[in-house]
């Protein structure tokens, strides 16, 4: 059976870089369409007042300051992707906590804090239900931590190992052989078929290819005729000798 490597790049999607900067830095960020949030401050003065006339908090009627156009000098503001907020209005859309200088993740015009984004969107292991942050495997289109993807019987890790399944449950080769496989009439060991192992079946008995030999002369009977002698199988030559 196969499993796929599941790579999660959750950590690389934490976008926020906040800085209290001057107007030149803000202009450069806008001109370059940088994926950063810029924390700055409303400043007094005629030039600043003219620029601040364009401000409108993105929360609109839900503005936490009470006035979406408030530009009181000394009040901090956040700018991100052509949108602007008062600092206290730049908050997670789920828990409503102000982002401040913490990491956030933008998604479909909404802003999420890292915790709420994890809770809502992060990939979770099908076994332990915890978030997969750095890597894992998929089996039957379901995600697992590598350490959680184990043999159903002995719990040994199956990540990177050969395995098979029964009733939709994964088993290592050894456990599958012990629990479910046919057993060789000659050596009594399991015939798993994993890795292309060939075997011979006759009536209700089974042999590994290497074990299917004449009980008397020990030559291989694979692809040859044979005679049954009670529980034994023998080649035609030995059968003739035995009748003489």
C-alpha positions as CSV (number, residue, x, y, z in Angstrom):
1,X,0.0,0.0,0.0
2,X,1.1,3.6,-0.6
3,X,1.1,6.7,1.5
4,X,1.9,10.2,0.4
5,X,4.0,12.8,2.2
6,X,1.9,15.7,3.5
7,X,3.9,18.9,3.8
8,X,2.3,21.7,5.9
9,X,3.7,25.2,5.4
10,X,1.5,26.7,8.1
11,X,4.3,28.6,9.7
12,X,5.3,30.2,6.4
13,X,1.9,31.8,6.1
14,X,2.3,34.0,9.2
15,X,2.4,37.3,7.4
16,X,2.6,40.1,9.9
17,X,5.6,42.4,10.2
18,X,4.6,45.5,12.1
19,X,6.8,48.6,12.5
20,X,6.2,52.1,13.8
21,X,7.7,53.9,10.8
22,X,7.7,57.3,9.0
23,X,5.8,58.3,6.0
24,X,8.5,57.4,3.5
25,X,8.6,53.8,4.7
26,X,4.8,53.6,4.4
27,X,4.9,55.0,0.9
28,X,7.6,52.5,-0.2
29,X,5.5,49.6,1.2
30,X,2.4,50.8,-0.7
31,X,4.4,51.4,-3.9
32,X,5.9,47.9,-3.7
33,X,2.7,46.2,-2.6
34,X,4.6,44.6,0.2
35,X,2.8,41.9,2.2
36,X,3.3,43.6,5.5
37,X,1.1,45.5,7.9
38,X,2.5,49.0,8.7
39,X,1.9,50.5,12.2
40,X,2.2,54.2,12.2
41,X,0.6,57.3,14.0
42,X,-1.6,60.2,13.1
43,X,0.6,63.3,13.2
44,X,-0.2,66.9,13.7
45,X,0.5,69.5,11.0
46,X,-1.0,70.8,7.8
47,X,0.7,68.2,5.5
48,X,-0.3,65.3,7.8
49,X,-3.8,66.6,8.2
50,X,-4.3,66.7,4.4
51,X,-3.1,63.1,4.1
52,X,-5.2,62.0,7.0
53,X,-8.4,63.3,5.3
54,X,-8.3,60.1,3.2
55,X,-8.4,57.9,6.3
56,X,-11.5,55.7,7.0
57,X,-11.3,52.8,9.4
58,X,-12.1,49.6,7.6
59,X,-14.5,48.5,10.3
60,X,-16.8,51.4,9.3
61,X,-19.8,51.5,11.6
62,X,-18.2,48.8,13.8
63,X,-15.2,51.0,14.5
64,X,-14.0,50.4,18.0
65,X,-12.9,54.0,18.4
66,X,-16.5,55.2,17.8
67,X,-15.7,57.3,14.7
68,X,-14.3,55.6,11.6
69,X,-12.8,58.9,10.5
70,X,-11.1,59.8,13.7
71,X,-7.5,60.9,13.1
72,X,-6.6,62.4,16.4
73,X,-2.9,63.1,16.5
74,X,-1.0,60.5,18.5
75,X,-3.6,57.7,17.7
76,X,-2.0,54.7,16.1
77,X,-3.2,53.2,12.9
78,X,-2.6,50.1,10.9
79,X,-2.3,49.9,7.1
80,X,-2.4,46.6,5.2
81,X,-3.0,46.0,1.4
82,X,-4.6,49.4,0.8
83,X,-6.9,49.2,3.8
84,X,-6.6,51.1,7.0
85,X,-7.7,50.6,10.6
86,X,-7.2,52.2,13.9
87,X,-4.8,50.1,15.8
88,X,-7.4,48.7,18.2
89,X,-9.7,48.0,15.2
90,X,-7.1,45.8,13.4
91,X,-8.3,42.6,15.1
92,X,-9.0,38.9,14.5
93,X,-12.3,38.3,12.7
94,X,-13.1,35.4,15.0
95,X,-12.0,36.2,18.6
96,X,-12.0,40.0,18.0
97,X,-8.6,40.3,19.8
98,X,-6.5,43.2,18.5
99,X,-3.6,41.9,16.5
100,X,-1.1,44.5,17.7
101,X,2.4,43.3,16.8
102,X,1.5,39.6,16.9
103,X,1.4,37.3,13.8
104,X,-1.7,37.1,11.7
105,X,-2.9,35.3,8.6
106,X,-5.0,37.0,5.9
107,X,-7.7,34.9,4.2
108,X,-10.4,36.0,1.8
109,X,-10.3,39.6,2.9
110,X,-10.5,38.6,6.6
111,X,-7.8,38.8,9.2
112,X,-7.1,35.9,11.6
113,X,-4.8,35.6,14.6
114,X,-2.6,32.5,14.4
115,X,-4.6,30.6,17.1
116,X,-8.0,31.1,15.4
117,X,-6.6,30.3,12.0
118,X,-5.2,27.1,13.3
119,X,-8.6,26.2,14.9
120,X,-10.6,26.9,11.8
121,X,-8.3,25.9,8.9
122,X,-5.2,24.0,9.9
123,X,-4.9,20.3,8.9
124,X,-5.5,17.9,11.8
125,X,-4.3,14.4,12.3
126,X,-7.1,11.9,11.8
127,X,-5.9,9.9,14.8
128,X,-5.0,12.4,17.5
129,X,-7.0,15.3,16.2
130,X,-4.0,17.7,16.8
131,X,-2.7,20.1,14.2
132,X,-0.1,19.0,11.7
133,X,2.3,21.9,11.5
134,X,5.6,20.5,10.1
135,X,4.8,17.4,8.1
136,X,3.0,14.1,8.0
137,X,1.5,11.5,5.7
138,X,-1.7,10.9,3.9
139,X,-3.4,7.5,3.8
140,X,-6.6,7.0,1.9
141,X,-6.8,10.8,1.5
142,X,-6.7,11.4,5.3
143,X,-3.9,13.2,7.1
144,X,-1.8,11.7,9.9
145,X,1.2,12.8,11.9
146,X,4.1,10.5,10.9
147,X,4.3,9.3,14.5
148,X,0.5,8.6,14.6
149,X,0.5,6.4,11.5
150,X,1.2,3.1,13.1
151,X,0.4,-0.6,12.7
152,X,-3.1,-1.3,14.0
153,X,-1.8,-4.3,15.9
154,X,1.7,-3.7,17.2
155,X,1.8,0.2,17.0
156,X,5.1,0.3,15.2
157,X,5.5,3.3,12.9
158,X,4.6,2.7,9.3
159,X,6.0,6.0,7.9
160,X,8.4,5.0,5.1
161,X,7.8,1.3,5.7
162,X,6.1,-1.4,3.7
163,X,2.6,-2.2,4.9
164,X,-0.8,-3.5,3.8
165,X,-4.3,-3.1,5.0
166,X,-7.3,-5.1,6.0
167,X,-10.8,-3.8,6.7
168,X,-9.4,-0.3,5.9
169,X,-6.8,-0.6,8.7
170,X,-3.1,-0.5,8.1
171,X,-0.8,-3.3,9.3
172,X,2.9,-3.9,9.1
173,X,4.0,-6.9,7.1
174,X,4.9,-9.0,10.1
175,X,1.5,-8.4,11.9
176,X,-0.4,-8.9,8.7
177,X,1.3,-12.2,8.1
178,X,0.8,-13.5,11.7
179,X,-2.8,-12.4,11.9
180,X,-4.3,-13.0,8.4
181,X,-2.0,-14.7,5.9
182,X,-2.1,-18.3,4.7
183,X,0.6,-20.5,6.1
184,X,3.1,-22.5,4.1
185,X,2.4,-26.3,4.5
186,X,6.1,-26.9,4.5
187,X,7.7,-24.2,6.7
188,X,4.5,-23.0,8.5
189,X,5.5,-19.4,8.0
190,X,3.0,-16.8,6.7
191,X,2.6,-16.3,3.0
192,X,2.0,-12.6,2.8
193,X,2.4,-11.9,-0.9
194,X,4.0,-8.5,0.1
195,X,6.8,-7.6,-2.3
196,X,5.6,-10.0,-5.0
197,X,6.3,-13.2,-3.1
198,X,4.9,-16.1,-5.2
199,X,3.2,-19.2,-3.8
200,X,1.6,-22.4,-4.9
201,X,-1.8,-23.6,-3.9
202,X,-3.2,-27.1,-4.2
203,X,-6.6,-28.0,-2.8
204,X,-6.6,-26.5,0.7
205,X,-2.8,-26.4,1.1
206,X,-0.3,-23.6,0.2
207,X,3.5,-23.4,-0.2
208,X,6.1,-20.7,-0.8
209,X,7.6,-21.1,-4.2
210,X,10.9,-22.0,-2.5
211,X,9.2,-24.5,-0.2
212,X,7.4,-26.4,-3.0
213,X,9.9,-29.2,-3.4
214,X,9.8,-33.0,-3.6
215,X,9.7,-34.5,-0.1
216,X,12.2,-37.2,-1.2
217,X,14.9,-35.7,-3.5
218,X,14.2,-32.0,-2.5
219,X,14.1,-30.8,-6.1
220,X,11.8,-27.9,-6.9
221,X,8.3,-28.8,-8.2
222,X,7.5,-25.3,-9.4
223,X,6.2,-25.6,-13.0
224,X,6.5,-29.4,-12.9
225,X,4.1,-32.3,-12.5
226,X,3.9,-33.8,-9.0
227,X,2.3,-36.7,-7.1
228,X,0.6,-36.4,-3.7
229,X,1.7,-39.0,-1.2
230,X,-0.6,-38.5,1.8
231,X,0.7,-35.1,3.2
232,X,3.8,-35.1,1.0
233,X,4.2,-34.0,-2.6
234,X,6.9,-35.8,-4.7
235,X,8.2,-35.6,-8.2
236,X,7.2,-38.2,-10.8
237,X,10.7,-39.8,-10.8
238,X,10.6,-40.4,-7.0
239,X,7.1,-41.7,-7.2
240,X,8.2,-44.3,-9.7
241,X,11.1,-45.3,-7.5
242,X,8.8,-45.6,-4.6
243,X,6.5,-48.0,-6.5
244,X,9.3,-50.3,-7.6
